[in-house]
Amino acid sequence: MATRSAIFRLLCEAASPLYGDAEARTIAEIILRDICAVTRNELLVEPNVELPFADLERVVADIKAWRPVQYITGRVEFFDMALDVTEGVLIPRPETEELVSWVASEAKRGSRIVDMCTGSGCIALALARSVAGSSVVGVDISADALNIARRNGERYAPHVEFIEGDVLSDMSQLIPYNVDIIISNPPYIPVSDRASMRRNVTEYEPDIALFVSDDDPLLFYRSIAHAGRDMLSAGGSLYFEIYESLADDMCRMLADEGYVDIRLRHDFLDKPRMICARRG
C-alpha cells in the first residue's frame, strides 16, 4: 500500500508528459478527491498516510491513454453540483458556467427556460437551481446523454424535464408553448479544426456534441434562432455559447433572423464566447 504523496507523484508522472506539470497536478488532485475521498488539504497536511487504491494501475493506464479525468472518475464539478458524466456525454467546461451565470443574473423569477443540446443537463439544472420559480426543459437528440441528464436531475433538480428532440427539426412542435429564455451550447467546432485538438477530446468525447460541417458552422445556431422566433415570448431572449471565430457571423445571423439587442461577452480568457439576443 502506497502513501498519499506517493500516489499523487505517480499520477502526476503519468499525466505530465501529456498535459504539462500544472494540469497534471490538477488531474492528480481530482482523482484523489473523487476516487479516494482525499482532499488537497488532507494531502498537504498528512501526505504520508497510507492509502488503499485498488484501481491505481488501471487509472494510470487510463491517464496515459489520454482518457479525460472526468471519465476516469465519472463526475465533474459544475457550479455547486457534482454531476455524473460518461463517455458519450460532453464534459461541461468552465466557460459554460460563465454563460449560466450571465443568464441567471438576467432571468426573471418564474422564467420558462429551454436548454437545447442539454448533454449532461448541467445548464438546465444549474439554472433551475439559480432562477427562483423557474420551469426548465432540457432537450437532446442523444439517448445516452438524456439518461445521464435525468440521473443528475434526480439528484439536483427533480422538477426539470428532459425530453428527446432534434434541434434541427421543428422544435416549436416539440415544445408547443411560449418560453422566456432559450439557451444552448450546441456543436460548433468546424471539422477542419479537429486535427489541432488534443486526443483527450477527439478520442473520447462525442463527435455529435462537438463538431459541425465547415460548410455551415452556424447550422445549429441558425436552426435554434429560427425556432426561437415562434417559441419565445414577446421580449424573450436567446443565449448561446459560441466559437470565438464565429462571433461576427453570429451577430449578422441573429440580426438577419430579426433579433435585436445583440450582445457579445468575453470569457475568462478574454475571448468572445457568449452571445445574447432578444426577440424583435
N, C-alpha and C positions, 0 to 999 in steps of 0.2 A: 504493500500500500504506500503510495507517494503522499508527500505533503502538499498543502495548498499551493505553496510557492513553486514547487517542482512541477506540478500540473500546469500552473499558469505559464511557466517558462516553456514547457513542451508545446502548449497550444500556440504561444507566440512564435516559436521556432517554425511551426508548421505554416502559420499564416503570413509571416513577414516577407518571404520571397514573392508572394502573390500580391499583397496589399500594402506593403510598407510597414514600418515599425509602429507608427501611431495607430493605424487602423487595426493592426494585428492585436495590439493591447486591448482595444475596444472589443474585438471579437472574443478574445480570451475572457474578458470580464463578463460579457453577455453569457457565454457558455457556463461559466462558474455560477453565475446568478440564476440562470433559468433551468439548468440541469442539476446543479449540485446545491442550490439554495445558499450559496456563499456570496455575500455582498462585497463590494470593493473595500468597504471599511473593514470588514472582517478579514479580508485577505491582507490588508496593510497591518492591522493590529496583531493578528495571530497567524503569520504566514507558515509556521511550522507544524500546525495541526494536521494530522494525517486525515486523508480524505478518500473514502471509498468511491471509485468511479469505474464501474464495470464496463462501461461503453467507451472508455477513453481511446482505445485503439481504433474503433470504428469512427469516432468523432475526428480524430487526427487524419484518418484516411479521407473522410468527407471534406475536411478543410483543404487538404492537398489536391482534391479533385475539383476545387472551386465551388463546392456546394454552398449556397448562401447560408450564413449563420442562422437566419430566421427559419430556414427549412430544417436545419440541424436541430434546433431547439423546438420548432413547431409553434413559435409565438413571436409576436412583435409588439413593442410598446407604441401606442398611438394615443395621444392626449393622456387621459388617466386610465386607459384600458390596456390590458394585456390580451391582445387578440390572437386567436388561432390562425395560423397560415400553413398551407401545404403546397407542394408543387401542383401547378395548375391554377394557382391563385396569385395575382400580382401582390408583391410585397409593398405595403404602404411606405411612403417616403416623407421626410420632414417637410418638403415643400408643400405636400398636401395638407399637413397640419396648418400651414400658413393660410392656405385657401379656406379651410374650415373656420379658422379664427376670423377671417375677413367677413365671411357670411354671417357667422354668429354675432358679430358686432353690429351688423346692419339689419338682421332679421327682426321682424316684429313678433311679439308674443302671439302664439296661436297660428303661426305661419304654416301653410301647407307646402311641403317640400318634396321634390322628387330628385333622387340621386341616380343618374343614368350611368351605366357601366360601373356598378357598385362594387364588384370584386369581393373583397373580404367583408364589405359592409362598413369599413372604417369611417367614411364620410357620413353616411346615413346615421350611424349610431352616435358619432360624436355630436352631430347637430341635434339629434333627438334629445341628447343629454344637456345640450347647451342652450337651446331655444325653448323657453318655457311654453308649455301648452301646444307645442308643435305636433303636427301629424306628418310622418315621414314614410316614404316608399322608396325602396331600392330596387333597381331593375338591372338585370344582367342576362346575357344570352347563354352563359355557361352554367350548366347544372352543378359542376364541381364547385364553382365559386359561390353559387347560391346555397349549397349545403353548408359551406363554411360560414357564410354571412348569417344564415339562420342560427347556427350554433353560437356564433358570437352574440347575436341578438338575444338569444335566450338568457345569456349571462348579463348583458348590459342594458338592453332596452327592448323588452319583450313586445312592446306595442308597435315597433317598427315592422312594416310589412315588406317582404321580399318576394318579387314576382319575376318570372321568366319572360323576357321580351327582347326583341331585336331593335336597337335604336335606329337602324336603317329602314325600318318599316314604319307603319303609321302608328306612332306612339299615342296619338290622341284617341285612338280606338281602344288601346290597352288601358289608358287612364282617362276615362270619359268625364272628367270634371276639371274645373279650373284650379290651378295651383299658383302659389305666390312666388316660388323660387324653383328653378331648375339648376342643378349643379352637376358637373361631370368632369371626370378625369379620364377621357376616352383614349383609345390608341392614337398616338400622334407622331411616333418616330418613323421617318422615312426608311424604307427597307435598305436603301443605299448606305445608311449610317450604321448598319449592323456590324460591319467589319471593324469599325473603330471602337466598339463597345467591349467591355470586359466579359470574360467567359462565365462569371457567376450570374450574369444577367442572361446572356444569349443561350446558354446551355440548359438553364433551369426554369426561368420564368416563362409564362405562356406567351407565345408569339401573338395570339389573338388579342391580348391585352396591351401589347406594346407597339406593334408595327402597323404601318399603313402604306399603301402604294405611293411611290414617288410621283405618280401621275396625278394624284388627287389627295394631298396630305390633309386637306380640310374636310374630307369626306364625312367623318363622324360629326364634326362641329357643325357643318352646314345642315346635315340632317336633323340634328337636335335643335338648332336655331330655327329651322323651318317649322318643325313640330311645335316649338315654343310659341309661335305666332297664334296657334289655336289653343294651346294648353294653358298659357299664362293668363292670369287675371289682369285687369287694367293696372298698369304700373308695375307688373311683375317683372322679375329680373332673372337673367341668366348669369351664371358664374362658371368659368372654365379654368382648369389648369391647362397651360399651353406649352408648346415647344418654343424656346426663346427665338428661334429663327423665323417663326410664323407670326410674330406679334403684329407686324404691319398688315400682313394678309388677313389676319383675323379681324382687325379693325375695319378693313374695307368690306369683308364679307358680312359682318354684322350690320354695317350701315346699309349695304345692298339689300339685306333682309328686312330692313325697316326699323332696326333697333336704334335707340337714342341713348344719350348719356353714357357713351362707351368709355370705360376707364381701364387702364393698364396698371398693374402693380408689379414691382420687382420683388424677388425673393431675397433670402438672407445672403445670397452670393451676388446680389445686385443685378440679377438677370430678369428680363420681363417674362414672368412665368404664370401670371394670373390675369384674367380679364373679366370684366362685368359689363353688362349692357341691359338696358331697360326696354321693355316692350313699348313701341311707339304708339 
